[in-house]
Amino acid sequence: MINCLIIDDEHMAHEIIKGYCDLLPNLEVKKHCYDAIEAMEYLSAHTVDLIFLDLNMPKLKGFEFLRTLSAPPKVIVTTAYQEHALEGYELNVVDYLLKPFNFERFLRAVNKVFTNQCQSSNNNTETNTNSIFVRSNKKYIQLDLDSILYIEAAGNYSKIITTEETITLREKISDLLVLFACDDLMQVHKSFAISKKRIKSIEGNRMLIGEFTVPIGKIYKSMVLQLLK
């Protein structure tokens, strides 16, 4: 579960962000703060994983508030002012949402939080949630990246075979590997990418992933052989 804090002086912004969060089962809004001072008081006694932060607020501006935090959580900026984007990235914000933003854009920002957690999971496996939201058949599914066995290209779609189910997405394998950004996933054929930790055996130009046989493409064979060294 990702615990969230919304900091914005506009009630409508709170309603929109809260509505988007409610669509994602792994996000929980813990507090609505309408200025940075209120947020500072809340954070003095509570911790959160993610802040949705407006910039143009009374009393204390968004980035001024962010600089007061010695160990800030993940931050997604939500603002109507594009000119501060560079400053935001210098402060290591996860994403910069320009109002008004739709749910698709909101989802991409939230997925960056999950992706960043996956990238750092080798250093901190206890606190990270290796999952990401994907769209399949007009609904959003929370995909546990650790459960992936392999990914297979299927025309204009890709099939993600996990330990529990098969999920079909309208995405290319190459795009999914960029989106997931997990070191464990590796392309071994133009139509297949596998989870390295799920390899049972390698023989000739094929490998056994769980109970499934996956081919190894010629141009990928040298990378696969590196796993044996």
C-alpha positions in Angstrom: 0.0 0.0 0.0 1.3 3.5 -1.0 0.2 6.1 1.6 -0.4 9.5 0.0 -0.6 13.1 1.1 -2.3 15.8 -1.0 -1.1 19.3 -0.6 -3.1 21.9 -2.6 -5.0 25.1 -1.7 -7.8 24.2 -4.2 -10.6 21.9 -3.0 -11.4 20.8 -6.6 -7.8 19.6 -7.0 -8.2 17.5 -3.9 -11.4 16.0 -5.3 -9.8 15.1 -8.7 -6.6 13.6 -7.2 -8.6 11.7 -4.6 -10.9 10.4 -7.3 -8.0 9.2 -9.3 -6.4 7.5 -6.3 -9.6 5.7 -5.5 -9.3 4.0 -8.9 -6.0 2.4 -7.9 -6.3 -0.2 -5.2 -2.7 0.3 -3.9 -3.0 4.0 -3.2 -4.5 5.4 0.0 -4.9 9.1 0.7 -4.1 9.6 4.4 -4.5 13.4 4.7 -5.8 16.4 2.8 -3.6 19.5 3.5 -4.6 22.9 2.1 -1.3 24.7 2.7 2.3 23.7 3.4 2.2 24.6 7.1 -0.6 22.1 7.7 1.4 19.5 5.8 4.5 20.2 8.0 2.5 19.6 11.1 1.1 16.4 9.8 4.5 15.1 8.7 6.0 15.9 12.0 3.9 13.0 13.5 3.2 10.8 10.5 5.1 9.3 7.5 3.8 8.9 4.0 5.2 7.3 0.8 4.1 9.9 -1.7 3.1 13.5 -1.8 1.0 15.2 -4.5 2.3 18.7 -4.2 0.9 22.0 -5.6 3.4 24.9 -6.0 1.5 28.2 -5.9 0.1 28.1 -2.3 -0.2 30.7 0.4 2.2 31.0 3.4 4.8 28.8 1.9 5.3 27.8 -1.8 5.5 24.2 -2.8 9.3 24.0 -3.5 10.1 26.1 -0.5 8.2 23.5 1.6 10.0 20.6 -0.1 13.4 22.1 0.8 12.5 22.1 4.4 12.2 18.3 4.4 15.3 16.5 5.4 14.2 13.1 4.0 11.3 13.8 1.7 9.1 10.9 0.4 8.4 10.6 -3.3 6.8 13.7 -4.8 4.6 14.3 -7.8 4.1 17.9 -8.5 0.6 19.0 -9.6 0.5 22.6 -10.8 -0.7 25.0 -13.5 2.7 26.5 -13.9 5.0 24.8 -16.4 8.0 27.2 -15.9 9.0 25.6 -12.7 9.5 22.1 -14.2 13.3 22.3 -14.3 13.5 23.3 -10.6 11.3 20.3 -9.8 13.6 17.8 -11.4 16.6 19.4 -9.6 14.7 18.5 -6.4 14.3 14.9 -7.7 10.5 15.0 -8.0 9.1 11.8 -9.6 7.0 13.7 -12.2 5.5 17.1 -13.0 1.8 17.1 -13.8 0.5 20.2 -15.5 -3.1 21.0 -14.6 -5.5 20.0 -15.9 -4.3 16.4 -16.3 -6.4 13.3 -17.1 -6.3 9.9 -15.5 -4.0 8.4 -18.1 -1.3 11.0 -17.4 -1.9 10.6 -13.6 -1.4 6.9 -14.0 1.9 7.3 -15.9 3.2 9.5 -13.0 2.1 7.0 -10.3 3.7 4.1 -12.3 7.0 6.0 -12.1 6.8 5.6 -8.4 6.4 1.9 -8.7 9.1 1.7 -11.3 11.6 3.6 -9.1 10.8 1.2 -6.3 11.6 -1.8 -8.6 14.9 -0.3 -9.6 16.0 0.1 -6.0 14.7 -3.2 -4.8 18.1 -4.9 -4.9 19.2 -2.5 -2.1 16.0 -2.5 0.0 13.8 -5.5 -0.6 11.8 -5.2 2.7 10.1 -1.9 2.0 9.7 -1.8 -1.8 6.5 -2.9 -3.7 7.6 -4.3 -7.0 4.3 -3.7 -8.8 2.9 -1.5 -11.6 -0.5 -0.7 -13.0 -1.2 -1.9 -16.5 -4.3 -1.5 -18.7 -5.9 -4.7 -20.0 -9.3 -5.1 -21.5 -10.4 -1.6 -20.5 -9.5 -2.1 -16.9 -6.4 -1.4 -14.8 -4.6 -4.3 -13.2 -1.9 -4.2 -10.5 0.9 -6.4 -11.9 3.4 -7.9 -9.4 6.6 -7.7 -11.4 8.1 -10.5 -9.3 5.4 -12.9 -10.5 6.3 -12.6 -14.2 7.6 -15.8 -15.8 7.9 -14.4 -19.4 6.5 -12.0 -21.9 5.5 -13.1 -25.4 4.7 -10.9 -28.5 1.4 -11.6 -30.1 0.8 -9.4 -33.1 0.0 -5.9 -31.9 -0.2 -7.2 -28.4 2.0 -8.8 -25.7 1.1 -11.6 -23.4 2.5 -11.4 -19.8 2.6 -14.9 -18.3 2.8 -14.8 -14.5 2.7 -17.5 -11.8 -1.1 -16.8 -11.5 -2.5 -15.7 -14.8 -1.9 -14.4 -18.4 -2.4 -10.7 -19.0 -2.8 -9.4 -22.5 -1.7 -5.8 -23.2 -1.7 -3.6 -26.4 2.1 -2.9 -26.0 5.3 -4.0 -27.7 7.8 -6.1 -25.7 10.4 -3.4 -26.0 8.1 -0.8 -24.6 7.1 -3.0 -21.7 10.8 -3.6 -20.8 11.3 0.1 -20.7 8.1 0.7 -18.6 8.9 -2.1 -16.1 12.6 -1.1 -15.9 13.5 -4.2 -13.8 17.0 -5.8 -14.1 15.5 -9.2 -13.7 13.7 -9.1 -17.1 15.7 -9.9 -20.2 14.8 -10.2 -23.9 16.0 -13.6 -25.3 14.2 -13.6 -28.6 12.5 -11.0 -30.8 9.2 -12.4 -29.5 10.1 -13.3 -25.9 11.5 -11.7 -22.7 12.0 -13.8 -19.6 12.5 -13.4 -15.8 16.1 -14.5 -15.2 15.3 -15.8 -11.7 12.6 -18.1 -13.2 15.0 -20.0 -15.5 15.0 -23.7 -14.6 17.4 -24.9 -17.4 19.1 -23.9 -20.6 19.7 -26.4 -23.4 20.7 -25.5 -26.9 18.5 -22.8 -28.3 15.8 -23.0 -25.7 15.2 -22.5 -22.0 12.7 -23.8 -19.5 10.9 -21.1 -17.6 8.7 -22.7 -15.0 6.8 -25.3 -17.0 7.1 -23.4 -20.3 9.7 -23.7 -23.0 11.0 -20.4 -24.5 13.2 -20.2 -27.6 16.5 -18.3 -27.6 17.1 -16.1 -30.7 20.5 -16.1 -32.4 21.3 -12.5 -31.7 20.4 -12.9 -28.0 22.4 -16.2 -27.5 25.6 -14.5 -26.3 23.7 -12.5 -23.7 22.1 -15.7 -22.4 25.4 -17.4 -22.2 26.7 -14.7 -20.0 24.2 -15.9 -17.4 26.2 -19.2 -17.2 29.5 -17.6 -16.3 
